[in-house]
Amino acid sequence: MSAIAEAVEELEIEQTVYVWIGPVKGALGKHDYKDGMHVVSISHALNADTVSLALWHELAHCMQSERHMKASGFDFKKSYSFNNVIYNLNEYEREANKIMYLNREKSLIK
């Protein structure tokens, strides 16, 4: 099993996760949910350690998205986009940053 697959399992993500590394405008990484699948985009301009951290952060958003969909019936980004709290202080970013920090020693890139 790949390190990314192990992380998906550890975070109890049930839906398919597609990881793409390439140009990401204005961010280190991005999470989208389309057609029943998580799409995680990570900037190709990062070193391996930073790619791994960004992956942990975006996989945390996959976990959050599924948790929110189970509770409310819709993707968390719909509520996220109406949250007027400063970006880095909103609950989703704080949790994703915490997961990233706690897993910083578990590299997802070999």
SULURJO-V934576 format. One record per residue. N is the residue number from 1. RES is the residue in three letters. PHI is phi in whole degrees, -180 to 180 (999 if undefined). PSI is psi in whole degrees, 0 to 359 (* if undefined). Layout:
N,RES,PHI,PSI / N,RES,PHI,PSI
This chain:
1,MET,999,138 / 2,SER,-73,161 / 3,ALA,-62,323 / 4,ILE,-67,317 / 5,ALA,-62,322 / 6,GLU,-65,321 / 7,ALA,-66,318 / 8,VAL,-59,316 / 9,GLU,-65,315 / 10,GLU,-60,321 / 11,LEU,-86,2 / 12,GLU,58,40 / 13,ILE,-82,125 / 14,GLU,-97,328 / 15,GLN,-80,160 / 16,THR,-61,139 / 17,VAL,-117,121 / 18,TYR,-105,121 / 19,VAL,-106,129 / 20,TRP,-126,130 / 21,ILE,-114,121 / 22,GLY,-178,198 / 23,PRO,-65,131 / 24,VAL,-128,115 / 25,LYS,-72,121 / 26,GLY,73,15 / 27,ALA,-157,163 / 28,LEU,-78,328 / 29,GLY,-157,170 / 30,LYS,-153,143 / 31,HIS,-117,132 / 32,ASP,-131,159 / 33,TYR,-127,115 / 34,LYS,-137,132 / 35,ASP,52,42 / 36,GLY,75,18 / 37,MET,-138,140 / 38,HIS,-81,133 / 39,VAL,-117,113 / 40,VAL,-108,120 / 41,SER,-111,131 / 42,ILE,-124,137 / 43,SER,-62,135 / 44,HIS,-77,353 / 45,ALA,-89,13 / 46,LEU,-104,155 / 47,ASN,-79,170 / 48,ALA,-59,319 / 49,ASP,-63,318 / 50,THR,-72,325 / 51,VAL,-59,315 / 52,SER,-61,314 / 53,LEU,-61,315 / 54,ALA,-62,321 / 55,LEU,-63,314 / 56,TRP,-57,317 / 57,HIS,-63,312 / 58,GLU,-72,326 / 59,LEU,-65,327 / 60,ALA,-62,322 / 61,HIS,-66,326 / 62,CYS,-61,312 / 63,MET,-59,314 / 64,GLN,-62,318 / 65,SER,-60,313 / 66,GLU,-65,318 / 67,ARG,-61,316 / 68,HIS,-68,320 / 69,MET,-64,321 / 70,LYS,-64,322 / 71,ALA,-80,325 / 72,SER,-119,341 / 73,GLY,92,357 / 74,PHE,-140,160 / 75,ASP,-63,141 / 76,PHE,-61,337 / 77,LYS,-64,337 / 78,LYS,-67,322 / 79,SER,-81,327 / 80,TYR,-59,317 / 81,SER,-72,343 / 82,PHE,-96,359 / 83,ASN,-81,118 / 84,ASN,-88,10 / 85,VAL,-74,148 / 86,ILE,-53,135 / 87,TYR,-43,305 / 88,ASN,-72,350 / 89,LEU,-103,354 / 90,ASN,-72,158 / 91,GLU,-60,325 / 92,TYR,-70,317 / 93,GLU,-69,321 / 94,ARG,-62,316 / 95,GLU,-66,317 / 96,ALA,-63,320 / 97,ASN,-66,323 / 98,LYS,-65,314 / 99,ILE,-62,318 / 100,MET,-59,313 / 101,TYR,-64,315 / 102,LEU,-65,335 / 103,ASN,-107,13 / 104,ARG,-60,336 / 105,GLU,-87,351 / 106,LYS,-98,93 / 107,SER,-70,134 / 108,LEU,-96,358 / 109,ILE,-118,125 / 110,LYS,-103,*
